[in-house]
Amino acid sequence: MANNLTVNERTALTEEERFPELFVNTNIDRRMCRRVVPLKVIVVGMPRTGTQSIRVALKQLGFNDTYHMDCLFENPPDIDLWRQAFLAKFKNQGAPFGKEQWDQLLGHCQAVCDLPTSAFIPELIAAYPDAKLILTPREENSWYASCQRTIQAAAMARSIYILSALDTHFLSRFTPLVGLMFGSLFPCPPNLWQTPEGQRIWIEHYRRGHDEARSLVAPHRRLEYSVEQGWGPLCEFLGVEVPVGRAFPMVNDSGSFAVKLGVVKRQAAMRVVRRWSPVLGVLAAAGWGLWWVRRR
């Protein structure tokens, strides 16, 4: 992800330079994995609280990898494990994840942030009691307004529903997980999301998540942090040096979110065309043949 560029500079970048996470396509079965690096940092940060900037910053500080929603684009098989985790915790379907399962799914990561990990903060704190905790609270009404413009609008877009029915490689798995995640965290039907009642429910559960995390970790082991504060407080808390000559990464504003969503939909449409073009070709040939026979 390109950091701290002007609008013109971002426009000059290719899509792959601007959104590299959308062009990684691994197929790793995490069930076969084990922990290979210690988990050092747990970020209690919901989407639209600067979590993508924090991911980039933590990776620049050497916390590789840092798990984020983007990891589902990078390695789609993760979707199936997260679905199991959500069903177990929120629907009582299956066994809850313990340290063994978290080590499989997150064993390559030294830090986690954003969803889906933010839905499992108590479990992760229990599994990794030595990890430091970073909270990224944002003014609640500002946070909700940002969610309305981005996450909620994208989730309810008709084009996403159509592509999800056809794109069996990714969106047909990813979109139901998104619905499960937000339905579990914010118990409110999508048709009420952008109403006063929906706003109340989203903010109430957003606040509850932060309060729960604060109750589980002593003050000296947690940091209340905003990306606007830059490198200083973050590096001091983590005990690392401030990068010399490197601005703090500020990425994924609402405008970038919209552009990125467009890339996601275009990639899905291209996969659909590639998958169904042989079938459409056969149907077209059959139709032409039928027309030719009838003309004779």
Secondary structure, DSSP 8 states (H G I E B T S, - for coil): ---S--HHHHHHS-HHHH-GGGG------GGG----S---EEEE--TTSSHHHHHHHHHHTT---EE-THHHHH-TTHHHHHHHHHHHHHH--S----HHHHHHHHTT-SEE-STTGGGGHHHHHHH-TTSEEEE----HHHHHHHHIIIIIHHHT-HHHHHHHHH-TTTHHHHHHHHHHHHHHHS-S-GGGTTSHHHHHHHHHHHHHHHHHHHHHS-GGGEEE--GGG-HHHHHHHHT----TT--------HHHHHHHHHHHHHHHHHHHHHHHHHHHHHHHHHHHHHHHHHH-
